[in-house]
Amino acid sequence: MPAVKRRTLLKALPAAAFLPASLCAALQQDNSNPKPTSTMVYELRVYHAAPGKLGELLARFRDHTIKIFDRHGIKSVAYWTPVDAPQKSNTLVYILEHPSREAATANWNAFREDPEWKSVKAKSEANGDLVEKVDSTYLALTDFSPHLH
C-alpha cells in the first residue's frame, strides 16, 4: 500500500469528524426557529467622587447601597477602583446586570424612592455630596463574548 500524504488524508475526511458530538448536534439543529435574543443588559457606572470623599462613598456602597440594590433586583456584577493616579483617589467603577432596559428603569425608580436609601443618602451627605458626577452606559454582550455568571 503506497504511503498517503497527511494533507491528502485530511482533505478526504469530513470536517465533522473533528468536532465533538455535542457540537455536531448543535450545528444540525433546525435553525428555522431561532432562539429569541436576550434582553439582558449590563450597566457600566463610573462615579467621580467629590474631593476627599471616595472612602465615604466606598463605605456607603459596602455598608448599605449593595444591600438596597439587591432588594430592588439590581444585580451587582463587580466593583473596581483604579490603581493609577489621578483616578485612584476619586473614582469608583462598577457593572450591574439587569433583565432588560425596562427592568433597569423600574428598579432604579424603586431604588431612588426606597425610604432606607433616602435616609442613608441624607446621613452620608450631611457634610456635602459624596459624588460630583455619575456616568452610566448600558451595554449588551456581543455574540462572541464569554458569558458572565
N, C-alpha and C positions, 0 to 999 in steps of 0.2 A: 504494500500500500504506500503510495507516494506521500511525502510529508506535506502537510497542509499549512499554509501560512496563517498566522494568528489573525491577521486583518481579514482574510478571506473567510475564515471560520466565523468571526464576529459579525461580518456583514450578513452571513447566511442565517444567523439566529435572530428570531424576532426580539425586538427591544423589550417586550413584555416579560421575557424570561428573566430579566434582571431586576424586575420590580417585585416588591413584596406582594403577596397575595391580597392583602387588605387594600393596598393602593390600586391594584388592578381592578378590584371590585368597585372601588370608589369611582374610578375613571369610566367604568362601564355603566354606572347608574344612569337612569333616564334623566336627561337634562331639560326635558320639556316642561318640568315643574320645578324650577329652581327655588332654593330656599329664600325666604324673604330676607332682605338686607337688615342688618341690625340697626336699631335706633340709638344704641348706646353711644353716649358722648362723654368725652373727658374734658375737664375744665382746668386749664393751666392758670394759676393765680400767682401774681407777684405782688407782694406787699412791700412798699417803701416806707419804712418806719420813720417816725419823727426822730430828730437827733437825740441820741442817748436813750431811746425808748425800745430798742429791739429786745432787750432782756425781758421787759414787762410784757411785750407783745407775745413772745415765746411762752412766757408763763401763763398768759391768758389762754392761749391755744392748749397748752399742756393740761391745765387745771380745769378748764371749762368748755371752750369752744368745740373741741372734737366730740365731747360727750353730747353736746346740744346738736351738733351736726348729725350724729348717729340717730338721735331721737327723731330727726326730721328727714331721714332717708338720704342724707348727704354722705356718700361713702368716701372716706379718705383713702387715697392710693399711697402717697408718700409726701414727706415734708423735707425740705433742704434749706440750709443756709450756705451762702457762698463761702469759699475758702479764701479768696483773694480780696484785698482792699481795692477800691473803697466799699464795694458792696457788702463785704463781710460784716460791717458794722451797722448796716441798716436795712438788710433785705431778707425776706422770707419768701421762699418759692414752694408751692405745693400743687398737687394734682388731685382733683376729685373725680369720681365716677358717678354718672347719672344715667338712669334708664333711657332718658330722651331729653331733648331740649325743653319740652313742655314740663316734664317732671322736674327738671332743674329749676325752671321759673317758679313752679308751685312750691318746691321745697325751700328755695331761697326766701320766698314771700313768707312762708310759715316760720322759718328761722328768724327773720327780722322782727316778726310780731311776737315771738316767744317771750313771755314775761321774765324768765330766768336770764335769757340773753340780754334783754334790755337792762336788767339790774347789774349783771356782770359788766356790761359795756360802760354803764354810767359810773360804777365804782372804779373800774380800771382807768377811766379817763378823767377822774376827779382833778388831776393836776395837768390836764391837757391831753389832746389827741395822741394816740399811740401810732396812728398811721397817717402819713401825708398823702399817699396815692395808692390805688389798687389797680393793677392791670389784670383783665380777665379775657381769656381766649378759649373758645370752645373748639374741640378737636375731635375728629373721627379717625379711628385706626385705618391704616391703609390695608389693602388686601395682602400685602407681603409682610406685615408687622407680626412679630411674635404676639400671641395672645397673652393678655395680662391676667393674673389670677387674683 
